[in-house]
Amino acid sequence: AATKRLGVSANNVANALTSRPTTGPNARPAGVFAALEAVDRASGAGGVRTEVRERDPATVIGPDPASPTGLSAFPNVDLVEEAVNQKVALASYKANAAVIRTQQEIDDALLDIET
């Protein structure tokens, strides 16, 4: 889940400043990058299943002096939110590593029991 969250966030950040000219305030041109989000769902067997879907709305229309129409569609990416998502993924990695270390210590302690 953390790997998928980090990948989605990195993809959003890499494409945050891409745009495509649009013909109107509600038109979404073909080829514009759609911002994504990772959504965690509880799995029936325990654990988490992460789904990737388009953010709602995936794009926003904004002024662009370089566009022939003066408007372009941009991905709906908030860099502050993406930084938080990346920090959450990092914390998840650290927590998982701590769980693995603790399990190894427990296993080692069990094997050191003298009879």
N, C-alpha and C positions, 0 to 999 in steps of 0.2 A: 504494500500500500504506500509506503514512504517513497519507494523508488518511482512508482507511477506518479505520485503527487509531485515529486521533484522534476520528473521529466516533462509533465504538463506545464509546470510553472516556468521551467527553462525555455520551453517552446514559446510560451506566451511572451516572455521577456525578449526573446530573440526577434519576434515578429511585431513587437509593440508599435514600432514607428512605420510599419508598412501601410500603404494606402492605395486606393484605386479611385479615380475620378468617378463621380456619380452624377446622374442627370437631375436628381431632385432630392428633397429632404427625407423621403421615405424609400428611395430606391437603393437596393443592395446590389452592387455590380458583381459580375462573375469574377472569380479569381481573388477576391479580397480574403485575407486571412480572418477566420472566425475564432475568437478567443474561446478557449476550452477551460473546463474545470473538472477536477477529480472529486467524485462523490463516494464516500465510504458507506457501505451497507453491511449490516450484520449478516453473517453467513449462518445458515441453519445448522451446520456441523461445528460451529464455533469459529471464531476468527472474523476476518473482515474481507469483503469483496469490494474492490474499487472499480467504479465505472467512470469512463471519460465521456463527457458530453459537452455540447456547445453551451457557453454561458448565455443567459437570457438577459438582455440582448447580446448577441455575439459581436455586433459591430455598432458603431456610432457614427453619425454624420457630423462633419465639422468643416470649418473654413480651411481652404488650402489655396494659397495664391498661385501655386504652380499648376493647379488643375485648370483645364479650359473652361469649366463651368463655375469655378470658384469654390466648389464643394467636393469633398472626398469622403469615402467611407474608411474608417479606421477601426482596428480591432478594439474591443471594449476591454482594455488591459489597464489595471491600476497597479503601478509598480510597487506601491507600498503594500498592497494586498499580496502581491507575488513574493515580496521579501518575507512577509509573515509566513506564507505557505512554505517557503524554503527553510525557514527557521523551525517550523513544525516538523518538517521531514527530518531535519538534522536531529532534533530532540527524539524523534521516533527511533532513528538509527542508534543513538546513544542508549536509549532505554532497552532496546532489543539486545544490544551488546552486553549491557549489565545483567540482563536475565540469563544470557548464555554463560557469562562468567560465573554467576551465582550457581547455576546448575552444575557447572564443572567443579566448583568448590564442594558442593554437596556430594557429587559422585566420588571425588577424591577422598572426602571425609569418610564415606561409607566403606571404601576400599581399605582404609587405614585402621579399621576396627580390629583390635586384637582379641582373639578368643582365649 
